[in-house]
Amino acid sequence: MNVLTSLLPYAAVLIGLVLFQNAWIALGLYHLGIIVFLALRRPSGIPGKMRRGYFLPLLIPGIVLCALAAPVMFLLWSYLSRPGISLSAWLPAYGLQGMGWILFIPYFSLIHPLLEEVYWRTLTGFDPYKRLHWKDMVFAGYHMIVLFSIIRLPWLLLFFLILTVASAFWRWAAQKYKGYGLTLLTHAVADASVLGGTLLLLHFNR
């Protein structure tokens, strides 16, 4: 079951982004699948785990590190992006314009990391792995489908590595500190920071 359920985001992205070219459809299918999975599996103790797992010595530097996504994205965009890519054209092409884009920002920054963390922590469990696990690479892999049309290939490999390590860290932190606090906050900051970098690029027409 874990192998099949770990492929949920791949199916959602392929249907939503590739087939329908709509980010909301991709995100909606992903989140609907998460809700169905949680309803069927009924994992216990999720509210309690959300209240635990805050470890300030790691939380503060983790937040700072994740927040760097925006300035790094803004400063290095000309090196990261594929030739001819314009975010002002790419976003509307995938349904992110007007009110759809305005609503996407808080939804992706708050709801998405919450659902995704609960889902992936439930999938991987509070297992004893401290090194990389195949599910960390599965988590990183579906993001590559999203980024493939935007980011140059050499950088995709680096992003795959970064996301794999991030997944391993979040999995380890959830187990170590017996809760989702650190993982939820850093994940939310990372997602918000990516959108912040996108807004900066749109504003300065890079």
C-alpha positions as CSV (number, residue, x, y, z in Angstrom):
1,M,0.0,0.0,0.0
2,N,2.8,2.4,0.8
3,V,4.4,2.0,-2.6
4,L,1.1,2.9,-4.4
5,T,0.1,5.7,-2.0
6,S,3.6,7.3,-2.4
7,L,2.9,7.6,-6.1
8,L,-0.2,9.8,-5.4
9,P,1.5,13.1,-6.1
10,Y,3.0,11.8,-9.4
11,A,-0.5,10.9,-10.6
12,A,-1.9,14.2,-9.5
13,V,0.9,16.2,-11.2
14,L,0.7,14.2,-14.4
15,I,-3.1,14.6,-14.7
16,G,-3.3,18.2,-13.5
17,L,-0.2,19.8,-15.0
18,V,0.6,17.6,-18.0
19,L,-2.8,16.6,-19.1
20,F,-5.0,19.6,-18.1
21,Q,-2.2,22.2,-17.7
22,N,-3.8,23.5,-14.5
23,A,-1.9,23.8,-11.2
24,W,-5.2,23.9,-9.2
25,I,-6.3,20.5,-10.6
26,A,-2.9,19.0,-9.8
27,L,-3.0,20.4,-6.2
28,G,-6.7,19.5,-5.7
29,L,-6.2,15.9,-6.8
30,Y,-3.1,15.6,-4.6
31,H,-4.9,17.0,-1.6
32,L,-8.1,15.0,-2.2
33,G,-6.0,11.8,-2.4
34,I,-4.4,12.8,0.9
35,I,-7.7,13.3,2.6
36,V,-9.1,10.0,1.3
37,F,-5.9,8.2,2.4
38,L,-6.1,9.7,5.9
39,A,-9.8,8.8,6.1
40,L,-9.2,5.2,5.2
41,R,-6.1,4.8,7.3
42,R,-7.3,6.9,10.3
43,P,-3.9,7.5,11.8
44,S,-4.1,8.3,15.5
45,G,-2.7,11.2,17.4
46,I,-2.3,13.7,14.6
47,P,-3.5,16.7,16.6
48,G,-1.1,15.8,19.5
49,K,1.8,15.4,17.1
50,M,1.1,18.9,15.7
51,R,1.5,20.4,19.1
52,R,4.8,18.6,19.7
53,G,8.1,18.5,17.9
54,Y,9.2,22.2,18.4
55,F,13.0,22.2,19.1
56,L,14.2,25.8,19.0
57,P,17.9,25.1,18.5
58,L,17.0,23.5,15.1
59,L,13.7,25.4,14.4
60,I,15.2,28.8,14.2
61,P,18.2,28.0,11.8
62,G,15.8,25.7,9.9
63,I,13.4,28.6,9.3
64,V,16.2,30.9,8.3
65,L,17.6,28.4,5.9
66,C,14.2,27.7,4.3
67,A,13.6,31.4,4.0
68,L,16.7,31.8,1.8
69,A,14.8,30.2,-1.1
70,A,13.3,33.6,-2.1
71,P,16.6,35.6,-2.4
72,V,18.4,32.7,-3.9
73,M,15.7,32.2,-6.5
74,F,15.6,35.9,-7.3
75,L,19.3,36.4,-7.6
76,L,20.1,33.2,-9.5
77,W,17.0,33.0,-11.7
78,S,18.8,33.8,-15.0
79,Y,21.1,30.8,-14.3
80,L,18.4,28.5,-13.0
81,S,15.6,29.0,-15.6
82,R,15.4,27.5,-19.0
83,P,16.0,29.9,-21.9
84,G,12.9,31.8,-22.9
85,I,11.0,31.0,-19.7
86,S,8.9,33.9,-18.4
87,L,7.0,33.4,-15.2
88,S,4.5,36.0,-16.2
89,A,3.5,33.8,-19.1
90,W,4.1,30.4,-17.4
91,L,1.9,30.9,-14.4
92,P,-1.3,31.9,-16.4
93,A,-0.6,29.0,-18.7
94,Y,-1.2,26.7,-15.8
95,G,-4.2,28.5,-14.3
96,L,-2.4,30.8,-11.9
97,Q,-3.7,34.2,-12.7
98,G,-6.1,36.7,-11.2
99,M,-8.0,35.5,-8.2
100,G,-6.7,32.0,-8.8
101,W,-3.2,33.2,-8.2
102,I,-4.1,35.4,-5.2
103,L,-5.8,32.4,-3.5
104,F,-3.0,30.0,-4.5
105,I,-0.4,32.0,-2.4
106,P,-2.0,31.4,1.1
107,Y,-3.3,28.0,0.2
108,F,0.1,26.7,-1.0
109,S,1.9,28.4,1.9
110,L,-0.4,27.1,4.7
111,I,-2.7,24.3,3.7
112,H,-0.4,22.4,1.4
113,P,2.6,22.0,3.8
114,L,0.1,20.9,6.5
115,L,-1.5,18.2,4.4
116,E,1.8,17.1,2.8
117,E,3.6,16.7,6.1
118,V,0.8,14.8,7.8
119,Y,0.6,12.6,4.7
120,W,4.3,11.8,4.3
121,R,5.0,11.4,8.0
122,T,2.1,8.9,8.0
123,L,3.5,7.1,5.0
124,T,7.0,6.9,6.4
125,G,5.9,6.5,10.0
126,F,8.1,7.2,13.0
127,D,10.5,4.7,11.7
128,P,14.1,4.2,12.9
129,Y,15.8,5.3,9.6
130,K,18.3,8.0,10.1
131,R,19.8,7.8,6.7
132,L,18.2,8.3,3.3
133,H,15.1,6.2,2.6
134,W,13.6,5.5,-0.8
135,K,10.5,7.5,0.2
136,D,12.7,10.6,0.5
137,M,13.7,10.2,-3.1
138,V,10.0,9.6,-4.1
139,F,9.1,12.8,-2.3
140,A,11.8,14.8,-4.1
141,G,11.0,13.1,-7.5
142,Y,7.5,14.4,-8.0
143,H,8.7,18.0,-7.6
144,M,11.0,17.4,-10.6
145,I,8.0,16.9,-12.9
146,V,6.7,20.3,-11.8
147,L,10.1,22.0,-12.3
148,F,11.1,20.2,-15.5
149,S,9.6,22.8,-17.8
150,I,11.1,25.7,-15.9
151,I,14.5,24.8,-14.6
152,R,17.6,23.8,-16.5
153,L,18.6,20.1,-16.2
154,P,21.8,20.5,-14.2
155,W,20.0,22.5,-11.6
156,L,17.2,19.9,-11.4
157,L,19.7,17.3,-10.1
158,L,20.7,19.7,-7.4
159,F,17.1,20.4,-6.4
160,F,16.4,16.7,-6.4
161,L,19.3,16.3,-3.9
162,I,18.2,19.2,-1.7
163,L,14.6,18.0,-1.5
164,T,15.7,14.4,-0.8
165,V,17.9,15.6,2.1
166,A,15.0,17.9,3.3
167,S,12.6,15.0,3.3
168,A,15.1,12.9,5.3
169,F,15.6,15.7,7.8
170,W,11.8,16.2,8.2
171,R,11.3,12.5,8.7
172,W,14.1,12.3,11.2
173,A,13.0,15.4,13.1
174,A,9.4,14.1,13.4
175,Q,10.7,10.9,14.9
176,K,13.3,12.4,17.1
177,Y,11.1,15.1,18.6
178,K,7.9,13.0,18.5
179,G,5.8,15.6,16.6
180,Y,5.3,17.7,13.5
181,G,6.1,21.1,14.9
182,L,9.5,21.6,13.4
183,T,8.7,20.0,10.1
184,L,5.4,21.9,9.6
185,L,6.9,25.3,10.3
186,T,10.1,24.8,8.2
187,H,8.1,23.2,5.3
188,A,5.6,26.1,5.4
189,V,8.4,28.7,5.3
190,A,10.1,26.9,2.4
191,D,6.9,26.9,0.4
192,A,6.1,30.5,1.2
193,S,9.6,31.5,0.4
194,V,9.4,29.9,-3.1
195,L,6.3,31.9,-3.7
196,G,8.0,35.0,-2.3
197,G,10.8,34.6,-4.8
198,T,8.2,34.1,-7.6
199,L,6.5,37.4,-6.6
200,L,9.8,39.2,-6.6
201,L,10.6,37.9,-10.1
202,L,7.1,38.9,-11.3
203,H,7.5,42.4,-9.8
204,F,10.8,43.1,-11.3
205,N,10.0,41.4,-14.7
206,R,13.0,39.1,-14.7
